[in-house]
């Protein structure tokens, strides 16, 4: 086995070209870290699988030093941060063919470009066996890594990644032309709704935070002729959350309380209960049960955006805070990776569209949320942007409070893999739908 070292960063196109030029054997191992220790006969195992399957690339589970399983690659696994582990075994002929088609010199997206092109020509195969040891260099909790891709410091990286995924979608026929995006017909639906907007708060066991959320929603100032209410959907809380909701509902007739039955609902099912409630407004605006609105203008600003732009979904910006409202780094999260011209395509690369979110209720009553507790909003956002315009509000409208009981604050690797596999599945379904739509 011939070995060689590289002259620059592996994420650059220049270094990927260097690998392809130096690769002489039938298969090429790429080590993403220098601290690899192989399990006995593991290299032989990877070579056997790539030969037997005809795959363009194989990768495997590993230890770091605890078991670190990774997930299967699928058509919608378009995240640029997809975790392949630290060892890639690539068929050299596929490597050279992919590099020949690299027509853009990237500083950060070279490796991403390579694996997208490999996936266009062949299969990327996951070997669910623990074949090597490495050392995890990023030891932050999952909640601390969550916002890396929207950190303004990484903006140059994100621009390259978007360019890369856009070229990939065009190559496979999944790209959408924003000029075909549709507006909603507000005049047709307005008279069917008693209020203009509803703040939707799904919750379960949030006794510490639900009061803050509800009071924040009830404190909104909405100008005539518009109106709003607040719908709280409790999913069988057992910690005193219901008592807080009922007390506030008794004090304010604007607050509507929905108590779910004992069947499975999750966040998506709770949203559906609110959307189909007869008191739900023309626009449904999100507020998580442990967060608060930035000030009293949030709901009105959503209404203004819907009315002026006639879009089917509106996404605002938020700031990260601790449980007491003190700002946390990186501070403002505005998801400026979204553009009107290409956001609906780049949405297949990123893991979310931002917050707070508002939806056009008549459309959502046809689409509905998937009955799941993770990724439900992303699934709906992808579905909407396949056909409809999305509006953005770039000012901070929302305080996203990070604390120990956030669902994504400190996920174990099994939970992270399950969540990522599901979002990749959502992307796969959506990509398939867009491919079919473009063929018509």
Secondary structure, 3 states (H helix, E strand, C coil): CCCCCCCCCCCCHHHHHHHHHHCCCCEEEEECCCCCEECCCHHHHHHHHHHHHCCCEEEEEEECCCEECCCCCCCCCCCCCCCCCCEEEEEHHHHHHHHHCCCCCCCCCHHHHHHHHHHHHCCEEEEEEEEEECCCCCCCCHHHHCCHHHCHHHHHHHHHHHHHHHHHHHHHCCCCCHHHCECCCHHHHHHHCCCCEEEEEEECCCCCCHHHHHHHHHCCCCCCCCCEEEEEEECCCCCCHHHHHHHHHHHCCCEEEEECCCCCCHHHHHHHHHHCCCCCCCEEEECCCCCEECCCCHHHHHHHHHHHHCCCEEEEEEEEECCCCCEEEEEEECCCCCCCCCHHHHCCCCCCCCCCEEEEHHHHHHHCCCCCCCCHHHHHHHHHHCCECEEEEEEEEEEEECCCCCCCCCCCHHHHHHHHHHHHHHHHHHHHHHHHHHHC
